[in-house]
Amino acid sequence: MAHYAKIVNEKVTEVIVAEEDVIVTRRGTWVQTSYNTRGNVHYGQDGEPDGGVALRGNYAGIGYTYDEGNDVFYIEQPYASWTLNTSTWLWDAPITYPDDDKMYYWDEDAYQADNTKGWIEHE
């Protein structure tokens, strides 16, 4: 059994688990996706990278984009200032997430007002 994503106009509309012989009988475009792939890295059962083959950048979810030219899945752009990293197929903030063991959230308005700010500490 494998996971497959149904693609309609470059968007994932459904994700199912099925045998390939079932997929070929279904209408529409179906593309295999790997539950163990995220950030263009394959992870083992222990949640650690295992050196396996990463399949299509990320595990597909409903609403994800399927980029046929690059044969990858990625989520919609979360904020206008973020850019798509074509190595990981994840979105990068314009400012690195603080590395101080605190929790932060992104504030796009704060970034647009002053592009040296954006990460706001959770209180």
WOKA-V889886 format. One record per backbone hydrogen bond with DSSP energy under -0.5 kcal/mol. CO is the residue of the C=O (numbers start at 1). NH is the residue of the N-H. E is the energy in kcal/mol with one decimal. If there is no record, write none. Layout:
((CO/NH/E) (CO/NH/E))
This chain:
((2/18/-2.6) (3/33/-2.5) (4/16/-2.6) (5/31/-2.5) (6/13/-2.4) (6/14/-0.8) (7/29/-0.7) (8/11/-1.6) (10/66/-2.9) (11/8/-2.8) (11/13/-0.5) (12/63/-3.0) (14/6/-2.9) (16/4/-2.9) (16/18/-0.5) (18/2/-2.0) (19/22/-1.2) (19/23/-1.8) (20/24/-2.1) (22/25/-1.2) (23/26/-1.6) (28/30/-0.6) (29/7/-2.9) (31/5/-3.1) (33/3/-0.7) (33/35/-0.6) (34/37/-1.8) (36/43/-3.0) (37/59/-1.7) (38/41/-1.1) (41/38/-2.1) (42/50/-1.9) (42/51/-0.6) (44/47/-2.0) (48/44/-2.8) (52/42/-0.5) (52/54/-0.5) (54/56/-0.7) (55/34/-0.6) (56/58/-2.6) (56/73/-2.4) (57/40/-3.3) (61/64/-2.4) (64/12/-2.6) (65/67/-0.6) (65/74/-1.8) (66/68/-1.0) (67/71/-1.4) (67/72/-1.5) (72/67/-2.8) (74/65/-3.3) (79/82/-1.3) (83/92/-3.2) (84/86/-0.7) (85/89/-3.0) (85/90/-0.6) (90/85/-2.9) (92/83/-2.1) (98/100/-0.6) (103/122/-2.9) (105/120/-3.0) (106/108/-0.6) (107/111/-1.9) (108/112/-2.7) (109/113/-1.9) (110/114/-1.8) (114/117/-2.6) (118/107/-2.5) (118/120/-0.6) (120/105/-2.4))
